Amino acid sequence: MSKALTKAKGFKKSKSGTYLSIATTAFGALGVAKQAKKARTEHDTLRLIDAAVSAAAIVTGLAILYRELKRLGDDDVLLG
């Protein structure tokens, strides 16, 4: 396996990969906000509950990614 391919596989465990994961997860919050707004205007309780559960999943995911980012510290895969 080439060195470049090894680095690419380790991207998910790098600071850059974690920042990218945080950004994409936060971007998903926009869709949930739209869903919640639409559910409120249509008075759809089931969709509002779905949006609340999805928002909780996003918050949990961001917390896990933040913890992983703190754990990475200086031993970044892509730097060395």
C-alpha positions in Angstrom: 0.0 0.0 0.0 1.4 3.4 -1.0 2.2 6.1 1.6 -0.5 8.4 0.0 -3.1 5.7 0.3 -2.2 5.1 3.9 -2.5 8.8 4.7 -5.9 9.0 2.9 -7.2 6.1 5.1 -6.0 7.9 8.2 -7.8 11.1 7.2 -10.8 10.3 9.3 -8.7 10.1 12.4 -6.9 13.4 11.7 -7.7 16.9 12.9 -8.6 17.9 9.4 -10.9 15.0 9.0 -12.5 15.7 12.4 -13.1 19.3 11.4 -14.6 18.2 8.2 -16.9 15.9 10.1 -17.9 18.7 12.4 -18.7 20.9 9.5 -20.9 18.4 7.7 -22.7 17.5 10.9 -23.4 21.1 11.6 -24.6 21.5 8.0 -27.1 18.8 8.7 -28.6 21.1 11.4 -29.8 23.4 8.6 -32.0 20.7 7.2 -33.4 19.9 10.7 -34.1 23.6 11.3 -36.0 23.7 8.0 -37.9 20.6 8.9 -38.8 22.0 12.3 -40.0 25.3 10.8 -42.2 23.5 8.3 -43.6 21.3 11.0 -44.5 24.3 13.1 -46.2 26.1 10.3 -48.2 23.0 9.3 -48.9 22.1 13.0 -47.5 18.6 12.4 -46.6 17.2 15.8 -45.0 14.0 14.4 -42.6 15.9 12.1 -41.8 18.2 15.0 -40.9 15.3 17.2 -38.8 13.8 14.4 -37.0 17.2 14.0 -36.4 17.3 17.8 -34.9 13.8 17.8 -32.7 14.6 14.8 -31.5 17.7 16.5 -30.6 15.7 19.6 -28.7 13.3 17.4 -26.8 16.2 15.8 -25.9 17.7 19.2 -24.7 14.3 20.4 -22.7 13.8 17.2 -21.0 17.2 17.6 -20.2 16.5 21.2 -18.5 13.2 20.3 -16.6 14.8 17.4 -15.4 17.6 19.7 -14.2 15.0 22.3 -12.4 13.2 19.5 -10.8 16.5 18.4 -9.5 17.1 22.0 -8.1 13.6 22.2 -6.2 13.9 19.0 -4.0 16.7 20.4 -0.5 16.8 18.8 -0.4 13.2 17.4 -2.1 14.1 14.1 -2.0 11.3 11.5 -1.4 13.6 8.5 1.4 15.6 10.0 3.8 12.8 10.5 
